[in-house]
Structure formats: structure tokens, C-alpha cells
Amino acid sequence: MDGFFVAYEYGTGAAWAFIKAERAGDVRAELPEVDVYETPPRWMTVEDLHRVREHAYVELNRESNLDTVLEASRRLLAAAS
């Protein structure tokens, strides 16, 4: 895999994104607020996975933060409507 699915749980749902990174530990170090999935959640369909990768893609860098993930999730939601 060339990255990891991540979710920021906020109580009544989650903001999803796909973070391009070599190691899950790198994502956890830069974004400790998110849950990092080394394998996609079983409940996600192939269509869900493709949609997240296409619309909520983020490259991990020193400027990545929770706002970056939330913005990616907003793009995902906008694409669905």
C-alpha cells in the first residue's frame, strides 16, 4: 500500500482521508489525533475506498495536521453530493 486510510472520530461520525506515507508510524507521529488503518476497515466497500483515495487524498509532510485531514474529508463529502 502506498498510504493509509485515517479517521478522525468526533463522536457522531468520522472524518476520513487517505494519507500518502511510507510507514504508519510516520502518520501517527505527525497526526496523533487520527486512527490509522494499516488495512482498510472491513465494512468499507471497494467504491468507498476508491472515493476516499480520489477525493480525500493527503500527502504527509511537516505541514500536515488535523485541519488537513478535515479539509480532505470536506472534499469527500462535497464529491458525494
Secondary structure as GFF3:
##gff-version 3
##sequence-region A 1 81
A	DSSP	beta_strand	3	9	.	.	.	ID=ss1
A	DSSP	beta_strand	14	20	.	.	.	ID=ss2
A	DSSP	alpha_helix	24	30	.	.	.	ID=ss3
A	DSSP	beta_strand	35	37	.	.	.	ID=ss4
A	DSSP	alpha_helix	46	55	.	.	.	ID=ss5
A	DSSP	beta_strand	57	59	.	.	.	ID=ss6
A	DSSP	alpha_helix	66	80	.	.	.	ID=ss7
###
